[in-house]
Each structure stands twice: as structure tokens, then as C-alpha cells.
């Protein structure tokens, strides 16, 4: 059981570092409060954003955050 905990803790730390790196590589979202009321959500950029490097960073942020949360729960239960 201790070996499993050490392996999960190592992966947990790597996931935390990956989240930090990926978030720091993303562009700032400086649209401000005005973007909450924007109605032009059907632009070319919004439709094809997932194919850009920024879209891939957002996807990797979601994936690593999911891994981080699952590992946090698993380490709590062990």
C-alpha cells in the first residue's frame, strides 16, 4: 500500500507541475467584464479555437486538472 501511495504521490506532483506550466503558457484573457455580456459567440475564431495552440493548451489544462482532482481524491481515500 505504501508503494501505491508513493507512485500516486509522484504522479500527483507531476500533474501539479504540468498544470502550472500549461497555465503559464496560455495567453491572458484580458477581455474583462464586458466579455460576460458579449453576444458575438459565433465568430470564426470561437468555432476553430480548439485547433490552435491556445486551444490545445486549454484542453491540456482540463486534462491535467482532471487527473489532479482524481489523484487528490484517491490519495485521500488511501
Wavefront OBJ file of the C-alpha trace (Angstrom):
o trace
v 0.000 0.000 0.000
v 2.917 2.332 0.689
v 4.337 1.767 -2.776
v 0.993 2.652 -4.355
v 0.806 5.825 -2.276
v 4.340 6.847 -3.318
v 3.606 6.218 -7.001
v 0.331 8.176 -6.846
v 2.050 10.999 -4.964
v 4.738 11.191 -7.654
v 2.139 11.353 -10.415
v 0.209 13.912 -8.349
v 3.261 16.171 -8.113
v 3.942 15.817 -11.843
v 0.308 16.705 -12.602
v 0.575 19.772 -10.376
v 3.729 20.914 -12.157
v 2.113 20.249 -15.553
v -0.890 22.413 -14.620
v 1.429 25.229 -13.564
v 3.423 25.084 -16.804
v 0.404 24.839 -19.104
v -1.431 27.699 -17.391
v 1.653 29.911 -17.575
v 1.971 29.203 -21.308
v -1.582 30.354 -22.031
v -2.417 33.845 -23.194
v -4.113 36.196 -20.774
v -7.858 36.597 -21.011
v -7.947 40.371 -20.722
v -11.436 40.890 -22.133
v -12.700 41.990 -18.721
v -16.271 42.231 -17.525
v -17.518 43.238 -20.969
v -16.941 39.747 -22.297
v -19.622 38.386 -19.963
v -22.245 40.243 -21.976
v -20.786 39.661 -25.444
v -23.249 38.292 -27.961
v -20.875 37.541 -30.845
v -20.071 33.953 -29.891
v -20.359 32.594 -33.461
v -17.157 34.089 -34.843
v -14.632 32.129 -36.887
v -12.105 32.294 -34.046
v -14.525 30.820 -31.493
v -15.549 27.999 -33.822
v -11.977 26.936 -34.677
v -10.178 27.805 -31.468
v -9.614 24.167 -30.499
v -7.272 23.712 -33.472
v -4.902 26.478 -32.380
v -2.059 26.195 -29.895
v -4.116 28.159 -27.368
v -6.973 25.685 -27.729
v -4.599 22.794 -27.143
v -3.285 24.494 -24.006
v -6.852 24.812 -22.725
v -7.502 21.144 -23.461
v -4.327 20.072 -21.650
v -5.277 22.271 -18.703
v -8.603 20.466 -18.414
v -6.997 17.031 -18.749
v -4.263 17.650 -16.190
v -6.713 19.303 -13.792
v -8.948 16.233 -14.051
v -6.008 13.938 -13.327
v -5.026 16.170 -10.419
v -8.505 16.043 -8.869
v -8.865 12.286 -9.330
v -5.461 11.672 -7.753
v -6.284 14.012 -4.864
v -9.421 12.001 -4.139
v -7.549 8.706 -4.498
v -4.785 9.826 -2.141
v -7.384 10.942 0.385
v -9.099 7.565 0.319
v -5.873 5.549 0.636
l 1 2 3 4 5 6 7 8 9 10 11 12 13 14 15 16 17 18 19 20 21 22 23 24 25 26 27 28 29 30 31 32 33 34 35 36 37 38 39 40 41 42 43 44 45 46 47 48 49 50 51 52 53 54 55 56 57 58 59 60 61 62 63 64 65 66 67 68 69 70 71 72 73 74 75 76 77 78
